[in-house]
Amino acid sequence: MAALARPLNGRVIGGVCAALARRFGISAWTMRLIFLVSCLLPGPQFLLYLGLWIFLPAEKGASTTAW
């Protein structure tokens, strides 16, 4: 399995769903859909996403600017 890191390519917002999709071997869009559906349930999904965005390292060679 690949190491958990936010990829350079395939990001939509922070790359968290793309990183998790790569880790579990599924499509990034499938992971995004799972995340969106899970937001309909009670729980800290959005806070978990923000925490992963902050603490997951970016892939090597990533620039530090978002735009």
Secondary structure, DSSP 8 states (H G I E B T S, - for coil): -----B-SSS-SSSSHHHHHHHHHTS-HHHHHHHHHHHTTSSSSHHHHHHHHHHHS-B-TT--S---
